[in-house]
Amino acid sequence: MMRVRLMAALLFLAPAAWAGPEAGDAGLRFVVLSDSRGRDYGVNDAALALLVDHIKKDSGAEFVAFPGDMVYGGKVSAGKTREQLVHWRGVMEPLYASPGLVGLKVYPGIGNHEVWVPGGDKAFLEVFPELPANGPEGEKGLTYSFDFRGVHFVMLDTAGGHADGEKGVRGLPLDWLRADLNAARERGAKRFFAFGHDPAFPVGPGHIGDSLPRLGRKRLFRDLDPSGLKARDAFWDLLRENRVTAYVCGHEHLNAVESVRGVAQVVAGAAGAPLSSFNPCVDEDGEVPEQDRRGYKKTLPYYKALGYPHGKGGNCQASPDFWGGRFFGYALFEVSDAGVSVSFWGVEPKPGSKTEALDGASVRLMHRRRLR
């Protein structure tokens, strides 16, 4: 088992955002990936290490964000979660040690697998003591923000910070988020990005019932509670009103990008967890393929509740410009005065496998999209 020495905790003062190195004119590259859980002491070591090596050598990124589900989680004890997180940090060590990355180099966020048992949030904070402690009360180090070369970033705890089953989850701190974005704008930030584990607009059937729309009342959205959609929409409206370029998430073990009401949602959740499938939908003739009929029938109520176009000509996603890819990979963002683009880099899975990369394949460009 790989182990690493934890970095000494840094002292963060006040609620102001932590300023990364050389904050100033926008012009940077950063990488986002998530969901690397697997069987190698909670991590899919082979898939994650392959991506880490490519990020370090070929991405040109200045920092990496990782919004959740780094590990399988303890399920029995928070201590087991802590040990797995230490192991994950060991697999990520080439990035922590890279002279090409600056600042804290890796900015992790918490996911549902880190909080399967009470105390998971504490374990997370013990393993990552260097994270900015500028979030709202009760979420410091779990929700946080930072500035980097004139761009402002927010990491949100969408997992609720604790394991609570069906008892309800803590909603997103919208008042704090609004104040944080306003303060960043007053400091001169010109572009904004938000990270969180759960997608606002789920793209696959596996998590269509337990993503951000369920924040209104229950852990699961299975009762199609409209208050959950109102909570999701309030969050999305806040992003739109504050000109946030993209909300970048995981939870679904896929790669996807779409623009919804002026804000891009980027799913970068394929760093090693078992690859998922996309929402089943009708074909060009308006028929549901035989292999998708069972899944389509199961997800149809969600399409209706979420407002996804699902009839002939629809794509069963939130936006007509949706693109998705099923491969192990990461998202590379390029920010400049001319605009923002995202590129997906990855490697296809071995035939018949959801957890192994194709033998001998190298990481390559899969898709590129201009966001703004």
Steps between C-alpha positions, in 0.01 A plus 500: 500500500637839405516751782605860500587747770218747546587861431504732796183699547508858384328775693216663310346814642166672454230412246679664207601273215847350505705664225703266284841597365533805278133591494456737207406477134310189397698254294530148636437130458348280767379140512191350664435131555317298763368157602813284521365245746596140446628177655861604565456607859198707399654633176531383139877546506570404138244732338572793729878464467469496120309830506731654762804424284341664195385803697849552639686455171263624231213716626686821580261545793588724793274327751257211527152493658345170609135534613435184692479122513874464512464171685248223554450609860503327834139380519602353836704777657631848433845367580487279192399800290796693636743220410361485147531877459865480605547229237329722238735781587787262440376418149467876437850572634652564153268802472572620853872473423481646149694826446260581218200534731486788746298615801356209695527303172201276578166629630279207607133515590284258693262249341237258624748211531711702742202548734346153502552484874497772769842657532586480130512877478743511793720239332501709182612811690775305677645377173471838325576756773642751253167581332364854542292529818286784367166325446179545699480385860487125524649455152847654528743301291208315339356803324767756413616746236822637356632745241748398234640744242194720504254209484283402796422139593253352748498141626158404639409217734197350327526173694357658814821466700369196689332165443129533565324246279141606440488751785555801277807693394640841564418733213760700314613821678355741244535812716867422560554422131339825389713702742813309399447569129425868566816537709707337226355736242589798719858368516512506122415142400374487143414132466339252740479121528320278749581139590281247679453125503134470397379605154220754483369330186568123521610343172474128581234272652722385785482835678196664348323460835773612738661812356448868585121499442465292819647775721157637576394236752627144464822328411323343204286684246299184450174659612552772236460765769468838321669681790821326398479650153435844650815467710702391196361786290579757770862383493514507121342845482763628742776366273340657194442838666863510610631403155660177616647334192460138606394269777734199493400180674527122512283236673412356158791296366499663161627804311248755375442867424188704427379857536190552713349847526831672437718291734700197390476176695810286458502145635852365553430191708703225334833481682468129573159422649291245302390676181130585476256529210315802367126559524315254274300677232301457181665462160455719193178318418353563844549142612680378810770245413418159644802496731395837648127441549517392861729788594295751305179398674672534837643847429203644309338652814825683571523638147152641542571648844835644394364639174738302278387467135432129467274452199595470136777750432589530868821383660382427859749758630461854630639669188499443124874571487580209732812294427612197697776240490543174688871470576750551781615858486521856622387847392757766415382860518683779317420854611621814325381849419364357175270251676472160665517152352489149641676197353434141607802272505473130563540135413232250403414206726607146427218316316260353754652691793374800692814545710799422275651719230568362154831313496781701346278802429625849571302795630377711208272792421136387488301824468550876511234764564509878524300611805516878486 
